[in-house]
Amino acid sequence: MMAECRLLWELALLIAVTASAARALPLHTAQRAGDQCGYKSCPATKPSMLNVHLVPHTHDDVGWLKTVDQYFYGGRNYIQHAGVQYILDSVVAELQKDPARRFIYVETAFFYRWWSQQSQSTRNIVTQLVQEGRLEFVNGGWCMSDEASTHYSSVIDQMTLGLRFLNDTFGECGRPRVAWHIDPFGHAREHASIFAQMGYDGFFFGRLDYQDKERRMKTKEMEMVWRASASLNPPAADLFTGVLPNGYNPPSGFCWDQSCSDDPVQDDPALEDYNVDELVGKFISISKAQATLYKTNHIIMTMGSDFQYENANPWYKNMDKLIHYVNARQANGSQVNVLYSTPSCYLQELNLANQTWPLKSDDFFPYADGSHDFWTGYFTSRPALKRYERLSNSLLQTCNQLEVLGGPKSRTGPFGKGDSDTMKRAMAVAQHHDAVSGTEKQHVADDYAKRLADGWAHCQVLVSNSLSVLSGSEVPRVFCENLNISVCPLTEGSKMFSMNVYNPLARPVNWSVHLPVNGTSYNVTDSSGNVVDSQVLPVSKPTQYVRRGRGYAKYELVFQVQALPLGFSTYSITLLKAAGAPAEPERRAPVSMENKYLKVTFDPNTGLLSGLTNLETQQSIQLTQNFYWYNASVGNAESSQTSGAYIFRPNSSTPITISKKPDISTLQNSVVQEVRQQFSPWVSQVVRLYESSRELELEWTVGPIPVDDGFGKEVITRFDSNISSAGYFYSDSNGREVLERRKDYRPTWDLIQTEPIAGNYYPINSRAFIKDDKAQLTVVTERSQGVSSIYNGSLEIMLHRRLLKDDYRGVGEPLSEPGVFGDGLVVRGRLLLTLTPPKTAADSHRPLAQGLVLQPLLSFQEGAPKPTTKLEFSALQAALPPAVHLLTLSQWDSDLVLLRLEHQYESGESKAFSQPVTLSLQKLFSTLEVLGASEMSLGANQWKENMTRLQWNPSDGESVKPLWAGLGDPSPWEITLNPMEIRTFLLRVRQK
């Protein structure tokens, strides 16, 4: 009886607190009485006719040829004439003239800026337009994200940022029903899965491979159901997907923007150049031709393009006339009906048609718009920006977490005012499909980096404040952002300092630390006062070259640290009396190095990697690795296409070896074993095996890439093994689910391969692997790159690119980054290699990849910690189960916290961990008391219980299976996560 009463009390509390949370949160999930937005606002169509849905729109890049600010204000129009503020001004004025007119808007980053500058009277007008469905938001994220180079956590964050603003501003009428990615250069399956879990009813895009498009037009498969997860039960990740007929442009001859030169509708017969009959006839002909490619009597036409509608009057004036004169033909028997519409209204008509739609389960990579024009170069373009974006995501998650854990003093504390909002907006802009993709002009790339740096500064203040609350120490903290090149002024000059290691993961981690120092012997102790094994190594010559006067450390202090889950550990470092200089690396080729988990062998003649053995499983493979460069095409007799920021087109299928016998030196001590390889003045690598690691680390340094020989270069590293991969390899989709790849093959059409290298490249966000029945070689990366397997048993990753030509896709300048010193960009990165049985490989690569995405944050304080300083902390009562990843912990309101938990394993990929996991929300945190929980959609703009989506009939016959994630929950406080499931909660909490 007591247990029953307790359960009833918990239920009552949950209901009460949920209602309270709903009142505290401006989450407007019900339309107001007078609202006629969404599907209610759709215009009437004519069932017996061909209905042509005209969708007025603008595509506003959040940076590309100009910076975000320049695009918004219309600055530097000599680069590109574009001013977003004028677009919105003009459209709002024109929409008021006729209630039939419609417009859609996409990029919340721009709308947010514009809205903040408007008077209350203008805001009232816009609100009315939104409530009446005349101005409709589609997509709704801060930007239209890239789909190849983005990590799923950052995509979810930028979508959440935009959707929350729309919800806070317009309520339910601001909620987009349709995802709209008209410009990204290929489409990821994980993006579609995210959109489905956010509650979108459909997805439209403009670009797909030209061969795929030709086939789909012939078979009327331009619209389909995309099954975007192999783990989630249909239709949880099913998303209706449509390919737009003309990219995102209007039909030929019907562009009436001030930037276009098409003839207007000239409808006075008494005047010269009367053209109504001609234009109407042409439009009807185009409409009928387009209708032959689609399954229903409804077609869509995108009436707009890049930064159009700065003067909306000519657009609407001519579309009004077009609609009038085309529809007037119906009196004479025409069966074409034209109307102003939106993507959601078009989607509703497709849904009402009750058709059976083809099913797709792979993705839309790689994308080519011609036989020699594969957009696979941008998977690697601007590798330093790609890494900076990934590091910034790690810092943002730490910043979000510590804002919650440190409480109000984290925002205003001893170190000033800090915030996470600056970084949230900078990271959201960085997800744009011309930002992290690396396809922008150089000055725009610099602007993205500057915004991220501003976010770092604001977050570091917040982190310092929060750690001072949690540790009790108000000693100033130093963050060393250049540790990868052995630069940190505090550690270089201090005789005694402490290091705080904050771990944003919900499990304990081990991490290898390299600190720049000038002493030769140090004492390192952990939070309990135990001595930690440490060693001092000479700074490598490539590092000395890269930093070029930005630091003066002669040595690196190397040791392993451990950090508690969602918490920190503190290490004290003290300089000991002068000892002899550490041994210099021995200039000899190694035979092997090993610890208790791995054995690595090298060719004694060349010093190159020759084999890898997993000592736990007794698996061995032959494994070689080297660096190469593809000679970037500058055009030839077969095609004028060149390599550029977007396109990868080598002029030969055989890459050029940089060195077959690099200069070798070796180091070995109780902490780490290193083989240092110098392949050329601009390519080097350190092969590292730490004492307690199950993975092999390869730290590569590439640049400045020389181009004075007249050749642009696209640099790869390639692993060649005796694994019988048979032309198959595997890569992740936005860092989550893994897709099978096959050389010279596409799952949905018969590929005619015209570029044997570039046409086999795919994006890699966190991992790729090859395997056979016995062994799997997995490579884990710390940034997005391009990957392929050209030969049996091989895996190649593109690391860096420097080119001499533009690829004629709009950027207008070669991809040749100047770097810090103007002589070319130097890039340093890491690859982690594991060798495992295929059946247990995910047990290793899943946590390894998450550990690189969310890596520990190191901060330093001068001197020894005071006795009152708290040296260890964990915000969790216990580490989360291995299958569970804490994706989001972020302050939502004064006492509301946004929490996302995900199952990080796919169905069937791990015998140990691909099982449902149950955990208690009340027993998660050690410092927070959870008073109530309400489940949200993935985008956190709908209550989960209110989330409904249009249902579709896919061709495999699996129709609607109602799926509600909470059905399997044992109690209101206990939740169950199934493989690849993400669940989002709004928690009401208070500090314990």
N, C-alpha and C positions, 0 to 999 in steps of 0.2 A: 504494500500500500504506500509506503514511504517513497519507493522508487517511482510509482505511478504519479504521486503528487509532485515529485521533483521534476518529472518529465513535463507535466502540465504547466508547472511554473516556468520551466525553460521556454516552452512554446509561447506562453503568454508574454514573457519578457522579450522574446525574439520579435513577436508581432508588434509589441509596443515600441520597441527600439527601432524596428524597421520603419514604422510610420513616422517616428521622430526623425530618423535619418532622412526620409523622403522630404519632410518639411524643411529640414536644414539645407538640403541640396536643391538648387534650382534645376531640377530634372523634370521637365514638363513632358510627361509621356501621354497626356491626353489632349486632344484638340479642343480649343475653346469653341463655344456654341456657334459663333459666326464664321469660324475658319472654314475655308473651302480649298485647303491645300492638299498636296499629295494626290492620290488617285481620284479624289473627289473633284479636283479642279480640271480634270481632263476634258477637252472639247469633244463634242459628238462627232462620230465618224459615220460613214455610209457602208453598211455591210456588203452591199452588192457591187461596190466600186473598188478601184485601186486607190487606197488612201495614202497620200504622200505627206509625211510628217516633216515639216520644216523646223529645224532646231537652230535658232539663232544662238551663237556662242562665240566666245573669244578664247584663244589659248595663250595664257600669260605665263611664260617661263619665269620661275622664281630665281632669276639669274641665268645668263648664258653668254650673250655677246656684251651685255652690260650687267652691272651689279643690280642687286635687288632694289636699292635706293634709286639708282639711275632709271630703272624700268618704271618704278612707281611714279616718280616725279616727271619723267620725260627728259631727263638730263642726257647729255652727250648724244644727241640725236644724229650727229654725223656718223656714228657707228651704226645705229639702227633707229628708225623713227618709231618710238613706242613710249606711251605715257599712260599707265594703268589708271591713274586717278581720273583722267579725262574720259576714259572708257566708261567707268562706272557713273560719272556725272551725266554723260550723254545718254546712256542706256536708261537710267532712272527717269530722265526727262521724257524720253520717247515712249516708254511703257505707259506713262500716264495718259497718253493721247488716245489710246484705244484698248479696251479691256481684252480684246482678242489676242493682243500681242504677248509674246512670251520671250524669256531670256533665261539662260542657265549660266551659273557661275561656279567656278571650280576651286581656285586657289585661295584658301582662307587666309594665308599670310598677307596677301594684298588686300582682301576685303576687310580684314581686321584693322589694317592701317587706315584705310579709307573711312571706315565707320567711325573711328576715333576722332576724325576731323570734322564730322558732320554736325549740323545744328539739330536740335530736338525736332524741329518741324520736318527736316529731311528724313530723320530716323523714323518718324511716324509714317511718312509716305512709304518708305522702304518696307517697314513692318507690314503695312497693309498689302503691298505688292506680294510679299512672301506669304501672308495669310490667305491670299486669293489664288496662290499658285501661279502668279504671272512672272514672278522672279523665283526661280528654283535653284537650290544648291545641289550639285551633283558631286560625287566623290567626297568632298568635305574635309579632306585632310589639309594640313598646313600647306602642303605642296602635292604635286603629282609625282610620286616617288619613282626613282629608278627601280627596276625589278631584277637586275643582274647583280649589282654591287652592294645592295643593301642587306642588312641583317634584320631578321624578323622582329627582334625586340625594338629596334629603332623605327621600323615601319609602324608597328603598333603604337608607339609613343607619339609619332608625328600625326597619325590619324586621330588619336585620342585628343591631342591638343586642339586640332581644328574642329572636331565634332563637339567638344565641350563648349568652345566659343559659340558655335551655332546654336547649341541647345540653350546656353545661358541667355542668348540674345533673342532667339525667335521661338524657343520651345519646340514642340513636336513638329511644327511647320518648317523648322530649320533642318530637320533630319533628312539627309539624303537617302533615297531609295536605290540609287544606281551608282555603281563604281564606274569611273570614266578615265581610262588611261589611253588617251588618243595618240600620245607621242612617244612613250618609252619604246626602246629598241629591242623588242623581244619580251616575252611575258612568262613569269615564274609561276609554277603551280602553287607554291606556298602563299603568294599574294592572293590568288583566288580563294584559297582556304581561309585566309585571314578575312577577306571581304565577306565570305559566307558566314563566318562565325560572328562578324560584326552586325549581321542582320540585313545585309544588302540583298535585294531581289534579283539583281542582274549586273552585268559587267559588259562594257563596250570598249573596244580598242581599235586603233587605226592601222597598226603595223603588224604584218606577219610575213613570213617567207614567201617570195614571189611564186615558187613552185607550189607551195601549200595553198596559196590563194587561188591559183589557176585551177587546181583540182577541186577545191571547195565551190568555186563558182559553177563548175560543170555539174557537180552533184547536188547543188543546193544545200551545202553544208556550211554556209557562212554563219549560221547560228546553231548553237549546240548547248548541251549540258556538260559542264566541265566538272568531272569528279576529281576534286583537288586534294584528296587524301586517301591513301591506301589503308589508313588505320581507323579513321573516324567513320562511324556507321552512316550510310546514306540516309537522309540527304544533308547531314550536318555540314559537310564541306562541298556539297553540290552547288554549283553556281551557273545560272543561265548566262551564256557568253555570246556576244555578237561581234562580228567583224564589220566595221563600217565600210561603206562601198567605195569611198574616195579618200582614204586616209582620214583626215578631218577637215577637208576642204569642200567648198561648194562645187556643184557640177560645173563643168566647163561652160563659160559664157554667162554665168549667173553670180559673179562676185561683184557686189556693189559697194565695197568699202572704198574709202577715199584713196587707198593705196592701190586699187585695181583699175584696170582700163576697159572693163567690159561695158558694153552699151547699156544705158538705162532703158527702162520701159518708156518708150515715147508714144503716147497714146492719143495725140491730137492729130486726126486725119488731115487737118488743114495745114499742118506744118511738115517741113521736110524731114525725112528719115523716120517716118512713122513705121514702127516695127512690131506692133502687138501681135499680129498674126504669125510673123516669123518666130518671135520668141516663144509664144505659146505653143506653136507646133514643135519647136525644138525641145521645149521642156517636156511636153507629153511624150515625145519620142524617147528622150532620156529616161523618163520615169518607167515607161513600158519595158525598156531594155533592162533597167535595173531590177524590175520585178521578176524577170526570168531567172534571176540568180537566187531568189529568196523564196521561202515556202508559203508565205501567207499573202493576203491582199493588202498588206501594210508594208511600206518601205520608209526608210529614214534618210533625210538629206541634211548634212551639217552645213549650215549657212554661216560661215565665218572661218577664221584661221588665226594665225599668229598676231596677237595684239591688235585685232580689228575691232571696230565699233568706237574708235576714238571720236568719230563723228557718226553717230548711229542713224541720223536722219536719212541719208541716201539708202541705207540698208532697208529700214522699215518702209520708207516711201515706195521703194520698188517691189519689196515683197508684198505689200498691201495690194499693189496693182497686179502682180503676178497671180496671187490667190484669186483676186476678183475675175480676171480675164480667163484663167484656166477653168475655174468653176462655171463661168458663164457658158462654156462649151457644152456643159451637161444638158442644156436645153436642146442641143442639136444631136444628142446621143452619146457624147463623150462619157467614158466610164472612169475618168480620173478626177479625184477629189483632193484638193490641196488644203492644208490647214497649218496654222501655227501650233507647235507641239513642243514636247520635252522628251528626253530619253525615258523617263518613267511612264509617261502616257503611251509612248510607243511600246514599251515593254508590257504594259497592261494589256494592250490589244493582242500582242503575241501570246500572252498567257490565256486570254479569253478564247483564242483560236483552238485551244485544246489539242494541239498537235503532239506527235511523238518526235522527239528531237534526237539527233545523233549524240553519242556519248564520247567524251575525250578524257583520257586519264594521264597523259604525259604533259609536256609543257611546250612552249613556243620558242625554244632556243635550238640552234642559233638562228638569227634573223639575217636574211640576205634580200636586197632589193634588185639584184642582178646576178648574172652568172659568175662574176668575179668580185662581187661586192658584199662580202660577209662582214657584218658589224660585230666582230669578235675582238677587235683591238681594245675597245673601251673596257673590257673586263679587267685590264691591267693599267690603262692610262692613268697618269698622275698617281703613282703608287704611294708617294709620301702623304698626299692628301687622304688617300684611302686609309692609311694607317692612322693618321691623326683623327679622322672621323671615328674609327673603331676605339681608339684610346679615349676619345671624348665621350663615347657612349658608356664606357666603363666608369669614367669619373662621374657622369650624370647619374648612373644608378647608385653609386656610393653617396653622392650628394643628396639624392632623393631619400635614401634610407636614413642617413644621419640627420636629415631635417626632421624626420619622424622620431627617431630615437633620442635626439638631443632636446626636442621640445622647442618652445618659442625662443629660448635663448640662442638656438642655433642661427636664427635669422638676425637677431640683434644681441650681440654678446661682446666679450672683451676685445675682440679683434675687428669690431665694426659691423656694418650691415652686409649680410650675405644673402644670396638667393639662389634658387635653382631655376627660376623662370628664364633668366638670360641664356643659360645653357640649353634649356628645353627648346627655346625658339631657334637658337643657333643650330642645334642638332636637327631640328625639324626642317629648316631650310637646307641643310646639308644633304638631306635625303632626296632632294629634287633630282630629276633625271638628267640634268646637265650640271650637277654638283659632284657628288661622290662618284659619279660615272666617269669624271675626268674629261668631259667633252665641252668645257667652257673655254673662253679666252683666258690668257694668263692673268690679267689684272682681276678677273672675276674669281679665279681660283684663289688668288691672294686675299680677296675680300671674304670668301668663305672661311679661310684659315683665320683671318683676323676676328671674325665673329666667334669662332670656336675659342680663340685665345681669350676673348672678353668673357665668354662663358666660364672658362677655366678660372679666371681671376675671381669672379663672383662666387663660384662654387668653393674655391679654396678658403675664402673667408668663412663661408658657412661651415665647411668641414672643420676648420680650426675652432670655431665657436662650439660646435657640437662635441668635438673630442675634449675640449676643455671642461665641458659639463660632465661627460662620461668618465673622464680620467681624474678630474679634480686639479689639473695642471693648467695654469695660464701662462706658462712659458711660451714665447712665440714659436710658431712652427714654420719650417722651411719645406717647400715642395721642390724636388729636383726633377725637372722635366727632361733633362738631357742625360739621364743615366746611361742610355744606350750608347752614348759616345764618351762615357766616363767623365762627365762634367757635373760637379756638385760642389760649389764653393765651401759649404759648411763641412762636409766630410773631408775635403782636401786639406783644410787648414786646422781642424779641431783635434785636440788631444783627448777629448772625452765628449761623447754625445750619445743620445738615445734615438732609437728608431721605432716608430709606431707602425705596425703592419695591420692595416684594416682589410678585412676579407668580406667582400660583398656577397659571397656565395653562402648558401645555407648548409654547407658541410665544411668540415675542417680542410685546410689545404696545406700543402708543402710547396715552398717557392724558393727558387735559387736567386740569391742577391749578389750583385756585383757593385761594390761601392768604390768610387775613385778616392784614393788616399795617397799620402806621401811617406807615411811611416812604413816600416818593414815588418812589424810584429804588433798584433793587437789581441786584446782579451775581449771575447764576446760572450755575454751571458743572456739567458732568456728571462722570462718574467718570474721564474722561480729561483733565479740566481744560479742555475746550472750553466756550466761552461759549454759553449757550442763550438764544435770543431770549425776552425776557420783557417784560411790560407791566403797568402799574399802573392799575386802574380804580376809580372810586368805588363803594362799596357801594350797592346799589340801595335805594330807599325801602321796598319790600316786605320786603327782608331786615332792614332796621333795625326795622321794625315787628314782624316775627316773633320776633326774638331778644329784644326788649324788656329791655334792660339786662343780658343774659347775655354780652355782649362789647362791646368798645369800638373795634374796628377801623373806621377810616374808609375803608380801601381793600382791594382784592383784588389780589394778585400772581398773574398768570396766565401759565402757560407749559406747554409740552408735554414730557412725559417718555417715556422708553423704558425698558423693563425686559426683562432676559434671561429665557428660558423657565425656569420652575421655579427662579427665582432672584431676585436683586435688583441694583439699580443705586443709586448714591448721588449726591445732588445737594447742592452747597454753595451757600448763599444768604447774601449779605453786603449790608448796608445801605450805600448810597453817600452821599456828601455831599448835604445837603438840596438838592432841586431844586424847581422849581415844582410846584404841585398839578396832578394829572392833569386833563385836560379833562373837564368835565361833559358828560353826554349832551346832544346837540342835540335840542331839542324841535321835530322836524319829521318828517313822514311820509317814509319811505324809498321810493325807486323800486325798487332792487334791491340785492343783495349777492351776490358770487360769489368762488369760488376757482378753481383749475384743474380741479376736478371737478364742482362744482355751481353753478348760478345760481338764485337765489331772487328772485322778484319780488313786489312789494306794490302794493296799490291806493293810489294817491297821495291819494285822497280820504278813505279810511277808515283806512289804515295796516294793513289786514288782509292776510294772505297771499293772493296771487293766482295764482302759478304756480311750477312747479319744472322745472328742466332738468338732465338729466345731460349734461355737456359731453363726456364720453368717448364715449357712445353716440349723442349728438345726439338724445336723446329729450326731448320737452317735453309737459307736461300742464298744463291749467288746474287749479288747486288752491286752494281757499279753506278757511279754518279759523276756527271761533269756539267760544265757550262758551255753554252753555245749561243750564237746569234743568227737570226734570220736576216738576210739582206732585204730591207724594206723596198718594195717595188716603187719605182717612180713612173710607172706606166710603160707599156710595150706595144708591139704591133697587134697583139691579141686584144688588149684592152688598155684604155688610158687610165684605168683606176689605180690610185696610189694608196699606200698605207697612210693613215692619219689618225686623229684622235678617236674616231669611231671604228674605222675599217682596218683590218689586218689583212695585208696581201703581200706575202713574201714573193720574191722573184725566183725562188727555187724551193723545192721540197726538202732539200738537204741543208741543214743548218751548218754554220761554220764553227768548228771547235776552237774555243779560245785558247786552251793549252792541254796537251796530252800528258804533260809532266810538270805540274806546278812545283814551286818552291815549297818545301815542307819543313816544319819544325814541330816539336812535340813537348808537352808538359804533362806531368803526372804527379798527383798528390792525393791526400786522403779525402779531399772533397770532390775534386773533378779531374777528369782526364781530357786533354785537349790535343787535337791535331789541327795546326794552323796551316792553311793552304793558300798560297798566293798564285793565282792563275795568270794575272797580268797586272799592270799598274792600276787597272780600274775594276778588277774582279778578284775578290778574296773570300775565304770562308773559314770558319772555325767549326770543327766537328767536336761536340762535347758529349761526354757521358758522365753524369753526376752519380755519386756513390749510391744513392737510393732511388734512382729513376728507372722506370720500365720503358722509357722512350729515349730515342736518340735525338739530340738537338743539333740542328745545322743552322748556324748564324751566318748569313750571306751578306756581303757588301758589294754593291754594284754602282759604278759611276766615278767621276763623270764619264759618260759614254762618249768616246771620241767620234767625231764626225768630220774631221778635217780631211779624211780620205774620200769624202764625197758620198759616203754610204750611211743612210739611216739604219739603225740597228734595233732589233727586237730580241731582247736577251731572255733566254730560258735556262732552267736547269732540268736535266732529264735523268730519271732513274731507270736503269735497265736491269731486269731480273730474269730468273728462270721460272717465274710463275706463269702457268699456261692460261693466260687471260682470254685468249681466243677472240680478240677484237673488242671485248667488253671492258668497260670501266664504269665507275660510279662517282657521282658528285652530289653535293647537297643542294637543296633549294632554299636560298635565303638563310642558311644555317640550321635548317630543321630536318625535314624528311629527305631521304636519299633517293635519287633517281638513277635508273640503269641507263648507261650510254653505250652506244655501239658504233664502231667506226663505219663511216659511209652508209649510214642508215638513219631513217626516220620512221617512227612507229605508225604514222598516219598517212604516209604516201610513199611512192616509189621514187626515191631520191636519184636525181642525175647529178653526180658529184662533179663539180667543175673546179673546186679549190681543195686539193687533198689535205692541206694543212689547216688553213683558216676555216674550212667547212667542217672540221672535226673538233673545233674548240668550243668549250662550254664554260660558264661561270662557276667558280668555286668560292664559297663564302667562308667555309670553316674546314672542310675536309673533302678528300677524294681518295679512292682506293682501287686497287686491282686485286683479284683473287682467283684461286682455283679451288679444287675440292679440299686441299690440305692447308693452304696458307693464304693470309690476307695481309698485304702491305698497305698501310694507311698513312697518308700524309695530312697532317693537321696544320692549317695556316693561321696567321694572325691578322690577315687583311683579305679583301676580295682580290682575286686574280683570275687569269684564264688558265684552263687545264685541258689536256688531251692525252690520248694514248694512241700514238701513230703506229707503233710496232707491238707485236705480241710481247707481253711482260713488261711493257714500258709505261711510264707516267711522266709527262713533262708539264712544267708550270712556267708560265711567262712571268718574269720578275720586274722588268723595266723596259721602257721604250723611249727612244729619242729619234725623231724623224725630221726630214728636211723638206717635206712637201705637205700641203693641205690635202685632205681627201674629198674636197668639194661637197661637203654636207652642211656647209653653213658657217663653220667656225671662222674660216678665213685666215688661219695662221697655222704653221706647222706645230706639232707637239714637240717642242724643244725647251724644256724647263731650264731656266738659268741656274737654279740653286742659289745657295747663300753667297757664293763668291763670283757668280756670273759665268763660270766656265762649265756649267752643267750640273744637274742635280745628282747628288749621291744618296743612295737609298740603302738602308740596312733593315734586314728582317730575319725572321726565324721560321723554320719548318721543323715539325716534330714528327718522327717516324716511329711507328709501332709495327711489330710482326706478331700476329696472333692467328689462332684457328679462326676461320670465318664465323663459326657459330658463337664465339665469345668476343668478337672484335668490337662490337658496340659497347660492351662493358668497359672497354678502354677508351675508345675515341669519343664517346658522348661526354664523359666528365672532363676529358682532356680539352676538348673544344670549348666547353663552357668556361674552363679555367683560363683560357686565353682571351675569351670575350670579356669576362668579368675578372680581371686580375687584381691582386692586392694593391692597395694604394699605400705608398710609403711616405711618411712625413718624419722630419728630423727636428730635434730640439738640442740646443747647446747644453752641455753639462750632464750631470747624473740626475736621474729622477729623484724628486723629494720623497721622503718616507711616506708621505700621505697620498702620493700619486697611485691611482689604481692602474696596475700594469696589464691586467687582462679583463676582457669583457666579452660577453656573448648576449645578444638580444633574444636568443632562442632558449627554450627550456631544454631542448635536445636537438642535435642535427636532424635535418629532414631525411626521410628515407632516400636511398641512392637514386631511385627513379624520379624523385620530385625535385623540381627546380623552382626557386622563388624568383619569378620573372619581374614582378613589380612590387615595390613597397614605397608609396609616395603619399605625401600629405595632400589631401583633397580639400579640406576645410579645417576650421579650427580644431574640431575633435573627430573628424572623419578621415579615414585612411583608405587609399586604394590599394588593394592586394590582388596580385595575380599569381596563381600557382599552376604549374604545368607538369604534366607527365612527359619526361624528355626522351622516352623510348618509343620506337615504332612497334606496332603489333608484330610479334613473331621474330623480332631481330635479336632478342636476348631471352634465353631460357630463365635467367635469374630475375630479370627486371621488367620484361614485357607483360606485366600482370597488373590488374587494378590495385591501387593503393588507397587506403583510407587513413585520414588523419583528422585531428580535432582542431578547429579554429581557436577554441578556448585555451588549448594547451600548446599553442605555437610559441608565444613570446614570454620571455622572463621579465620584461620591464613594462609591458603593456597589458592592461586588462581589456579583453574584448567584451564589450557590453551588448553588441548586436551586430548582425551581419545580413546584408541584402545582396543577392546575386545579380550581376549586371551582364549585359552583352559584352563581348570582347572589347568593343570600342568605348564602353562605359557611358553610353548615352541612352540606354534603355534598361528598364528592369527586365531581367531575364524571363520572368513569368509572363510579361506582356509582349515578348518578342515573337512576332509571327512573320513568315515569309511566304511569298508566292510559291506554289508547288508546281513542279514540272514533270513531264513524262519522258524519261530517258529511254533510249532505244533498247536497253538491256532488259526492260520489263520491270525493273525495281522501282515501283512507284513510291508513294509517300509512306515513310516509316516515321511516325512522330518520335522525335528524340529530344528528351529533356534531361540535361546532365544530372539534375538532382534526383532523378527517380531511384537511383541506387544508393542514396545516402542513408546510413543507418539511423541518423538523428539530425535535428536541425543544426547541431554544432559540428557534426562529423560529416566530412565530405569524401566522396570517392572519385579518384582520378583514373580514367582509363587511358591506355596508350595514346600519346600525342594530343591529349585533351588539355586545353587551357581553360581555367575557370577564374572568373573575375568577381571580386567582392568589394563592396563598400562596407568598411568596418567602422563602428563607433567605438572609440577606445578612450582610455584614460591611463595616465602614467601610474604605475604601481608605487 
